[in-house]
Amino acid sequence: MARSLKKGLYVDERLIKKIQNKRPEDKSQIKTWSRASMISPEMVGFTFAVHNGKDFLPVFVTEEMVGSRFGEFSPTRKFVRHGGKMQKEQEMAAKQKELDASKATKVSVEAKK
């Protein structure tokens, strides 16, 4: 990272121009294709629509995001879960146990009243 720090941060000039004309209270999204652009402190409070190769994903910038890149918050690949029939059965059983536990707690709370 020594060389990249020496070169300085990359922030797309067009993004800076778009930010200067808006206020953070404005709820409109700012479209960008610049996934490599760094998030600067001036961008906090704005919502950006970051392109992931197919469509634009909304990214609301907070203080913790300063110093990261837009591409980190707009994944390009969609995760499809692993497993097949057996995995689906296990997930259904876990969901049923969770529902049964929540019903049992509701019944015990009502019985105490």
C-alpha positions in Angstrom: 0.0 0.0 0.0 3.0 2.3 0.2 2.9 3.3 -3.5 -0.8 3.9 -3.5 -0.6 6.1 -0.5 2.2 8.1 -2.2 0.1 8.6 -5.3 -2.8 9.9 -3.3 -6.5 9.2 -3.2 -8.6 8.8 -6.4 -11.9 10.6 -6.3 -13.8 11.0 -9.5 -14.1 14.7 -10.4 -17.6 14.3 -11.7 -18.8 13.0 -8.3 -17.3 16.0 -6.6 -19.2 18.4 -9.0 -22.5 16.5 -8.4 -22.1 16.7 -4.7 -21.4 20.5 -4.7 -24.8 21.1 -6.2 -26.8 19.1 -3.7 -27.4 19.0 0.0 -27.3 15.9 2.3 -31.0 16.3 3.1 -31.8 15.7 -0.6 -33.0 12.1 -0.9 -32.2 11.8 -4.6 -29.5 9.3 -5.6 -26.3 10.2 -7.4 -25.6 7.7 -10.2 -22.0 6.6 -10.6 -20.1 4.0 -12.6 -16.9 4.9 -10.7 -16.5 1.9 -8.4 -12.8 2.6 -7.9 -13.5 6.1 -6.5 -12.7 6.6 -2.8 -15.3 7.8 -0.4 -14.3 11.2 1.0 -15.7 13.1 4.1 -17.6 15.4 1.8 -19.8 12.5 0.6 -21.2 11.6 4.1 -24.9 11.8 4.1 -25.5 11.3 0.4 -27.0 8.3 -1.3 -25.1 7.0 -4.4 -26.4 4.6 -6.9 -23.3 2.5 -7.7 -23.3 0.4 -10.9 -22.4 -3.3 -10.4 -22.3 -4.3 -14.0 -26.0 -5.0 -14.4 -27.9 -2.4 -12.4 -27.5 0.4 -9.8 -27.4 -0.5 -6.1 -28.1 2.3 -3.6 -25.3 3.0 -1.1 -25.9 5.5 1.8 -22.5 6.9 2.8 -21.8 7.0 6.6 -18.7 8.2 8.5 -17.4 4.6 8.8 -17.2 4.3 5.0 -14.7 7.1 4.6 -11.5 5.8 3.0 -13.2 2.8 1.3 -14.1 2.5 -2.3 -17.6 2.4 -3.8 -17.1 -1.0 -5.3 -16.8 -2.6 -1.8 -20.5 -1.8 -1.2 -21.9 -2.9 -4.5 -21.2 -6.6 -5.1 -20.9 -7.8 -8.7 -21.8 -11.4 -8.1 -25.0 -12.8 -6.7 -24.6 -15.6 -4.1 -26.9 -18.5 -4.7 -26.9 -20.8 -1.6 -25.0 -24.0 -1.5 -26.6 -27.4 -1.1 -29.6 -29.1 -2.7 -32.6 -31.0 -1.4 -30.9 -32.0 1.9 -29.8 -28.4 2.7 -33.4 -27.1 2.0 -34.8 -29.7 4.4 -32.4 -28.7 7.1 -33.3 -25.0 6.7 -37.0 -25.8 6.8 -36.5 -27.8 10.0 -34.6 -25.0 11.6 -37.2 -22.5 10.7 -40.0 -24.7 12.1 -38.1 -25.0 15.4 -37.7 -21.2 15.6 -41.5 -20.8 15.0 -42.3 -23.4 17.7 -40.0 -21.6 20.2 -41.6 -18.2 19.5 -45.1 -19.7 20.0 -44.1 -21.3 23.2 -42.8 -18.0 24.6 -46.0 -16.2 23.6 -48.1 -18.8 25.4 -45.9 -18.6 28.6 -46.2 -14.8 28.6 -50.0 -14.9 28.2 -50.3 -17.5 30.9 -48.5 -15.2 33.4 -51.0 -12.5 32.8 
